[in-house]
């Protein structure tokens, strides 16, 4: 993961998110396969977050 120094420590928490959650789920799965121990994917993505908190973009 060149260019993102924070990802060098595989024990740190990583939150992956995208618009609807599909790509972030794949990214989280890939990171776990690469040895990251604490990976989260925001279910439903940013759209679900906006709807849950009634935010406008």
Secondary structure, 3 states (H helix, E strand, C coil): CCCCHHHHCCCCEEEECCCCCHHHHHHHHHHHHCCCCEEEECCCHHHHHHHHHCCCC
